[in-house]
Amino acid sequence: MSPNQRDYDDYEFLLATSRAGKAQGLSNFAHLDQPIGIWNYIRIANEIAERIPSGRLLDWGCGFGQMTYLLRRRGFDVTAFDVGPEDAALPDVPLCREIHAVRTTHPTRLPFPDDCFDVVLSCGVLEHVDEFSAKGNETQSLAEIGRVLKPRGYFAIYQLPQRYTWQEAVIRKLGLGYTHPRRYTSREIRMLLARAGFDVEELRRNNMLPKNMTGVPEPARAFYSRFSHALIRIDSALSRVPGLNRIAGVMEILARRNA
């Protein structure tokens, strides 16, 4: 699907947030630091809006709130949630002025009643939950997500690292930067979700081509991102090739809480 005016407006807003963060010397806006990364978030938001009826959505592990912002713009009633002190101060950048997140310091427990959300989104979050404290948070977190979802509610998982991704193998080999300590096979994530009471309706792979080039020299990053739309289309096609897609970067999953 070709970008519409709303998509371009969203892109400019998120890019302005990145620039404001860089101007303040903040390093943790790297995920919004280049056009192809921003356009990938917009792609995800558009896909969710196309696949799932609008309703009450929990942005689980919202970070700075880029998905909260994008999904509100697409008709969802979004509650932003993250782990951290309730009085945590966010940077003074355009995006963070729009987002007011619910926060707790408990690593797994969600401060919401049972059966209250139509959708829960995990965008680059599930693979990190065991980093906060003792092992076992992954299972507990999935149980909590099932608790707050309505029966047959949707659990959308994006940016879930694959076990055999070629990109992270290269980064580890060359010592170029961060890689995920927790990565999954499709069989493993299906089993985890089934045990937590979810039916997997769709599992796809994505990111045969990198969307985040942190650490790459700026001229190369700028040149790469000039072709963002074409690269995202090519990436989608490559990620559908059986066998080859086993080394793609991430999985994208749509599951539903069973009744």
Number of C-alpha atoms within 10 A of each C-alpha: 8 5 12 8 8 13 18 13 11 19 19 14 15 26 19 17 22 24 18 18 21 16 10 11 10 13 11 12 16 16 18 22 23 24 23 25 20 22 23 17 22 23 17 18 21 17 12 18 17 11 9 15 13 18 13 17 24 25 25 22 21 24 20 22 21 24 21 29 22 23 22 15 16 16 13 21 18 23 19 22 21 22 21 13 12 12 8 9 8 13 15 12 19 17 21 18 12 13 18 14 21 18 18 17 11 14 19 22 15 20 13 13 10 14 14 16 24 24 29 24 24 21 21 17 17 21 18 16 21 18 13 12 11 10 11 11 19 19 16 16 19 19 18 18 25 26 20 21 25 19 17 16 23 26 26 20 19 22 20 26 26 24 22 17 19 15 17 21 14 12 13 13 9 9 10 13 10 10 15 13 11 15 18 17 15 15 8 12 18 18 13 14 20 15 13 20 18 25 19 20 10 11 14 15 27 26 23 24 17 16 23 19 18 15 10 11 9 12 8 10 18 14 10 17 18 13 12 19 18 11 17 22 12 13 19 17 13 18 24 16 11 9 9 11 22 22 20 26 25 26 24 17 21 20 23 24 23 16 10
